[in-house]
């Protein structure tokens, strides 16, 4: 029997954040827009006050967070400190989204194009702010290029030709992906053919497209924070069914689209529901055939989509054979407090201790390397130096047997197995089956 593979893990965080202290973006903004930038800065304090009132910002938590992590938080914009924090956290490489400070928004990208990016912004200023952030981010990534993939901000809901030009410029500058608004608001939805030049250039340049959680119609929620947090992960996921059902992935088979920091607990039910419709479940019999799609939606999902699920939960990992192991990209969310930094090593052991080693390698690194185009060979010396191995996670190499039943069931509506119900086996994957009928269940 071969010895279990205990070589170091190559760990890639598919969800990290970086951004300058907002005022320092001024040198990246054309001078004619400086008056508008001054207005944006003046409004920043009011936004923090509004967030405190809504309950999004806890002042006491903020004080402790900044006092305890003052040095590490400088990694939000300081390259050397950033590499130091990644090493200590066990992370080999990272995908970088905007807004390093998720507590007081002191590193917000200009003109609202950070994590609250939406089609409701002033489209001219949005492009100015996006270009400023993208220019700076390219400089940050150039300081450790093998470890970083910067995500360019691109307001595609405005001038499409300008968006395409910015995508090309971002690629030439060294950035590796594109973040688009999660909400288009009063602009054209993403099924509109006006966006085809965007999808085409991203396919051509092999630039994955991603949304990120953060934006939601907060003006509808009043003071009820629970409504916001219940919906904020839905908005970045919504484009998936717009792109699948409108045939975008049929027209652009090489396009990659991902949803970041919105969890992945919702994926099994979404795929089950969409596949049933396409495959002719009883409830869909009265519908006209879906002419824009040629295959079950789950096939497009596997080929074209990925989920930057961030600090993946045990409940989500239990359903990875329905979600797709290669579709689940882990992230530590550095330097946000809701992530696993600076305790990622402990978190990985707690979460992955009974996961098969080969599947763990995919979910915490290799799948992200393929999506975002990291050079695995170039990263290997970094992984060796960081030296986080399966044994450090408590893995012995014998974990696969405990998940055999779940792996066999897979997507039960396609494999013909009964619906899997999580049992109480020693390894969270002890499944039992219960009949639920035979109608495209």
C-alpha positions in Angstrom: 0.0 0.0 0.0 1.5 3.4 -1.0 2.4 5.9 1.7 -0.1 8.8 2.0 0.9 12.0 0.3 2.1 14.3 3.0 3.8 16.9 0.8 3.1 20.5 1.6 -0.2 22.0 0.6 -0.2 24.7 -2.0 -2.8 27.0 -0.5 -4.4 29.8 -2.6 -6.9 32.2 -1.0 -9.5 33.0 -3.7 -10.7 35.9 -1.6 -8.3 38.5 -0.2 -8.5 42.3 -0.1 -6.2 45.2 -0.7 -6.7 48.9 -1.0 -4.9 52.2 -0.3 -6.1 54.5 2.5 -8.7 56.3 0.4 -7.0 59.7 0.3 -3.9 58.1 -1.2 -5.7 57.2 -4.4 -5.5 60.9 -5.4 -2.2 60.5 -7.3 -3.9 57.8 -9.4 -6.8 60.0 -10.4 -6.7 62.5 -13.3 -6.5 66.0 -11.8 -9.7 67.2 -13.4 -11.6 64.7 -11.2 -9.9 65.9 -8.0 -12.8 68.2 -6.9 -15.2 65.2 -7.3 -12.8 63.1 -5.3 -12.8 65.7 -2.5 -16.6 65.5 -2.4 -16.3 61.7 -2.2 -13.9 61.9 0.7 -16.1 64.4 2.5 -19.0 61.9 2.3 -16.9 59.1 3.7 -17.5 60.0 7.4 -21.2 60.2 6.8 -21.1 56.7 5.3 -19.4 55.3 8.4 -21.9 57.1 10.7 -24.8 55.6 8.6 -23.2 52.1 8.9 -23.0 52.5 12.7 -26.6 53.5 12.9 -27.7 50.5 10.8 -25.6 48.2 13.0 -23.1 47.2 10.2 -20.3 48.8 12.2 -19.8 48.0 15.9 -17.6 50.8 17.4 -16.4 48.7 20.3 -15.4 45.8 18.0 -13.7 48.2 15.7 -11.6 49.7 18.4 -10.4 46.3 19.6 -9.8 45.0 16.0 -7.6 47.9 15.1 -5.7 47.9 18.4 -5.0 44.1 18.3 -4.1 43.9 14.6 -2.5 47.3 13.8 0.7 45.8 12.3 -1.0 43.1 10.3 -3.6 45.4 8.9 -0.9 47.4 7.2 -0.7 44.5 4.9 -3.8 45.8 3.2 -1.6 48.1 1.2 2.1 47.3 2.2 3.6 44.6 0.1 6.3 43.4 2.5 3.8 43.2 5.4 1.3 41.5 3.2 3.7 38.7 2.3 4.6 38.3 6.0 1.0 37.9 7.0 0.3 35.4 4.2 3.3 33.3 5.3 2.2 33.3 8.9 -1.3 32.3 7.9 -0.1 29.4 5.8 -1.2 31.0 2.5 0.9 30.4 -0.6 -0.9 32.8 -3.0 -3.9 35.0 -3.3 -6.6 36.5 -5.5 -7.0 40.2 -4.5 -10.4 42.1 -4.4 -10.8 45.7 -3.3 -11.3 47.3 0.1 -8.8 46.1 2.7 -10.8 47.7 5.6 -14.2 46.1 6.0 -14.7 47.7 9.4 -14.6 51.5 8.9 -14.1 51.6 5.1 -11.0 53.7 5.4 -9.5 52.0 2.3 -12.6 52.3 0.1 -11.8 52.4 -3.6 -12.7 55.8 -5.1 -16.3 56.7 -6.1 -17.9 53.6 -4.7 -16.3 51.0 -6.9 -15.3 48.7 -4.1 -17.4 46.0 -2.5 -20.5 48.1 -2.9 -19.9 48.3 -6.7 -23.2 48.6 -8.6 -24.8 49.9 -11.8 -26.4 52.7 -9.8 -23.1 54.7 -9.6 -22.3 57.7 -11.7 -20.8 55.7 -14.6 -18.2 58.3 -15.6 -16.8 58.6 -12.0 -17.1 54.8 -11.6 -14.7 54.3 -14.5 -12.3 56.9 -13.1 -12.3 55.2 -9.7 -11.9 51.8 -11.2 -8.9 52.9 -13.2 -7.3 54.5 -10.2 -7.6 51.3 -8.1 -6.5 49.1 -11.0 -3.4 51.1 -11.6 -2.4 50.9 -7.9 -3.3 47.2 -7.7 -1.1 46.3 -10.7 1.8 47.9 -8.8 1.1 45.9 -5.7 0.9 42.7 -7.6 4.1 43.4 -9.5 6.0 43.2 -6.2 5.2 39.4 -5.7 3.8 38.5 -9.1 3.9 34.7 -8.7 1.8 35.0 -5.5 -0.8 37.5 -6.5 -3.7 37.8 -9.0 -5.2 41.2 -8.9 -8.9 41.5 -9.8 -9.6 44.6 -11.9 -12.7 46.7 -11.2 -14.6 47.3 -14.4 -18.0 49.1 -14.5 -19.5 47.2 -17.5 -23.0 48.6 -17.0 -21.9 52.0 -18.5 -19.9 52.5 -21.7 -19.2 48.9 -22.9 -16.4 50.0 -25.3 -14.7 51.8 -22.4 -15.1 48.7 -20.3 -13.5 46.5 -22.9 -10.6 48.9 -23.3 -10.1 48.9 -19.5 -10.1 45.1 -19.4 -7.4 45.0 -22.1 -5.4 47.7 -20.3 -5.7 45.8 -17.0 -4.5 42.6 -18.6 -1.5 44.3 -20.1 -0.7 45.8 -16.6 -0.5 42.3 -15.1 -4.0 42.0 -13.5 -5.6 38.6 -13.9 -9.4 38.8 -13.5 -12.3 41.2 -13.7 -14.8 42.2 -11.0 -18.2 43.5 -12.3 -21.1 45.0 -10.4 -23.2 42.4 -8.6 -26.3 44.7 -9.1 -27.0 46.4 -12.4 -29.9 48.4 -10.8 -31.5 50.5 -13.6 -29.0 49.4 -16.2 -29.4 46.5 -18.6 -29.5 43.0 -17.0 -26.6 40.6 -17.8 -28.7 38.6 -20.3 -28.6 41.7 -22.6 -26.5 41.2 -25.8 -24.9 44.6 -25.2 -22.5 42.8 -22.8 -21.3 40.3 -25.4 -18.1 42.3 -26.2 -17.3 42.1 -22.5 -17.8 38.3 -22.3 -15.8 38.0 -25.6 -12.7 39.9 -24.4 -12.7 38.1 -21.1 -12.8 34.8 -22.9 -10.1 35.9 -25.3 -7.8 37.1 -22.6 -8.6 34.3 -20.2 -9.7 36.8 -17.6 -12.2 35.2 -15.1 -15.2 37.4 -14.3 -16.3 37.6 -10.7 -18.9 39.3 -8.5 -18.3 39.8 -4.8 -20.8 40.2 -1.9 -21.3 43.5 -0.3 -23.9 45.5 -2.3 -27.6 45.1 -1.7 -30.6 47.5 -1.9 -30.0 48.8 1.7 -32.5 51.6 1.3 -35.2 49.0 1.4 -34.2 47.5 4.8 -34.7 50.4 7.2 -32.9 49.7 10.4 -33.4 45.9 10.1 -29.9 44.6 9.7 -31.1 41.0 9.5 -32.8 41.7 6.2 -29.5 43.0 4.7 -27.4 40.1 5.9 -30.0 37.6 4.7 -29.9 39.0 1.2 -26.4 40.3 0.7 -25.1 36.9 -0.6 -28.0 36.5 -3.0 -27.2 39.5 -5.2 -23.7 38.4 -6.4 -25.1 34.9 -7.1 -28.0 36.2 -9.2 -26.0 36.7 -12.4 -25.4 32.9 -12.6 -28.9 32.1 -13.8 -29.0 35.2 -16.1 -25.8 34.0 -17.8 -26.9 30.3 -18.0 -30.5 30.7 -19.2 -29.7 33.4 -21.7 -27.1 31.3 -23.5 -24.0 33.4 -22.6 -22.0 30.2 -21.7 -23.2 28.6 -24.9 -21.9 31.5 -27.0 -18.7 31.9 -24.9 -17.7 28.4 -23.8 -14.4 29.5 -22.5 -15.8 32.3 -20.2 -15.3 31.7 -16.5 -17.6 33.3 -14.0 -17.4 33.2 -10.2 -19.3 34.3 -7.1 -17.0 35.4 -4.3 -17.7 35.5 -0.5 -21.3 34.4 -0.8 -20.8 30.9 0.6 -21.8 27.9 -1.5 -24.6 26.4 0.7 -27.2 27.5 -1.9 -25.5 25.7 -4.9 -27.0 22.2 -4.6 -30.6 23.4 -4.5 -30.0 25.8 -7.4 -28.5 23.2 -9.6 -31.2 20.6 -8.7 -33.9 23.1 -9.5 -32.4 24.3 -12.8 -31.6 20.8 -14.0 -35.1 19.6 -13.2 -36.5 22.4 -15.3 -34.2 21.7 -18.2 -34.7 17.9 -18.0 -38.5 18.1 -18.1 -39.7 17.6 -14.6 -43.5 17.5 -14.3 -43.8 21.1 -13.1 -41.9 22.3 -16.2 -43.9 20.3 -18.8 -46.1 23.3 -19.8 -43.0 25.5 -20.5 -41.6 26.2 -24.0 -38.2 24.4 -24.4 -35.2 26.5 -23.3 -33.8 27.3 -26.7 -30.7 29.2 -25.6 -29.2 26.3 -23.7 -28.2 22.9 -25.1 -27.2 21.0 -22.0 -28.3 20.7 -18.3 -27.5 23.9 -16.4 -25.2 21.9 -14.0 -22.9 21.2 -17.0 -22.5 24.9 -17.7 -21.9 25.4 -14.0 -19.1 22.8 -14.0 -17.5 24.1 -17.2 -18.0 27.9 -16.7 -18.6 28.7 -13.1 -16.7 28.6 -9.8 -17.5 29.7 -6.2 -15.0 31.7 -4.2 -16.7 30.4 -1.1 -14.1 31.9 1.3 -14.0 30.2 4.7 -16.0 27.2 3.6 -18.2 25.7 6.3 -18.4 22.1 7.4 -22.1 22.0 6.2 -21.0 23.1 2.8 -18.1 20.6 2.6 -20.6 17.9 3.4 -22.4 18.7 0.1 -19.2 19.1 -2.1 -20.2 16.2 -4.4 -23.3 18.1 -5.4 -21.6 21.4 -5.6 -18.5 20.0 -7.3 -15.2 19.7 -5.6 -13.4 21.7 -8.3 -16.0 24.4 -8.1 -15.3 25.3 -4.5 -12.5 27.7 -4.0 -11.4 28.4 -0.4 -10.3 31.9 0.9 -9.1 33.4 4.1 -10.6 36.9 3.4 -7.4 38.7 4.5 -7.5 41.2 6.2 -11.3 41.2 7.0 -12.4 40.2 10.5 -15.1 37.8 9.2 -12.4 35.7 7.5 -10.0 33.2 9.0 -6.9 35.4 9.2 -4.8 35.4 11.3 -5.9 31.9 12.5 -6.1 30.1 9.2 -3.8 27.2 10.2 -6.1 26.3 13.2 -9.2 26.9 11.1 -8.0 24.5 8.3 -7.3 21.8 10.8 -10.7 22.2 12.5 -12.6 22.2 9.1 -10.6 19.8 6.9 -9.3 17.2 9.3 -11.5 14.4 7.9 -11.5 15.5 4.3 -9.6 13.3 1.7 -6.2 14.8 1.0 -6.6 14.9 -2.8 -9.9 16.7 -2.5 -8.5 19.1 0.1 -5.6 20.0 -2.3 -8.2 20.9 -5.0 -10.4 23.0 -2.8 -7.8 25.0 -0.9 -5.4 25.6 -3.8 -5.2 23.7 -7.1 -8.7 24.5 -8.4 -8.0 28.2 -7.8 -4.6 27.9 -9.6 -6.4 26.6 -12.7 -9.2 29.2 -12.7 -6.9 32.2 -12.1 -3.9 30.9 -14.0 -1.3 30.6 -11.3 2.1 29.0 -12.1 2.1 26.0 -9.7 5.7 25.3 -10.4 6.7 28.9 -9.5 4.7 28.6 -6.3 6.1 25.3 -5.1 9.2 26.9 -3.3 6.8 29.2 -1.4 4.7 26.2 -0.4 7.8 24.3 0.7 8.9 27.3 2.8 5.5 27.7 4.4 5.4 24.0 5.0 1.8 23.3 5.9 1.1 19.6 5.3 -1.8 17.1 5.6 -0.5 15.9 8.9 -0.7 19.4 10.3 -4.4 19.3 9.5 -4.8 16.0 11.3 -5.2 14.1 8.1 -3.8 10.6 7.8 -4.6 9.7 4.2 -7.4 7.3 5.2 -10.3 9.8 5.0 -11.7 8.8 1.6 -13.5 5.7 2.9 -15.7 7.7 5.2 -17.1 9.6 2.3 -17.5 6.8 -0.2 -21.3 6.7 0.0 -21.7 10.4 -0.5 -19.3 10.4 -3.4 -21.3 7.6 -5.1 -24.5 9.5 -4.7 -23.1 12.7 -6.1 -25.8 14.8 -7.7 -28.6 12.5 -6.8 -31.0 13.9 -9.5 -28.5 12.9 -12.2 -27.0 9.7 -10.8 -30.4 8.0 -10.0 -29.6 7.6 -6.3 -32.0 8.6 -3.6 -31.6 11.9 -2.0 -28.6 11.9 0.5 -29.4 12.8 4.1 -26.5 13.6 6.4 -26.3 11.0 9.1 -24.3 10.8 12.3 -21.3 8.9 11.0 -17.9 9.4 12.5 -16.9 11.5 9.5 -19.5 14.1 8.7 -20.1 12.2 5.5 -22.0 9.3 6.9 -25.0 9.3 4.5 -28.1 7.3 4.5 -30.7 7.3 1.8 -34.5 7.8 1.9 -36.7 7.3 -1.1 -38.3 10.5 -2.5 -39.9 9.2 -5.7 -38.6 8.9 -9.2 -39.8 12.0 -11.0 -36.5 13.8 -11.8 -36.0 14.1 -8.1 
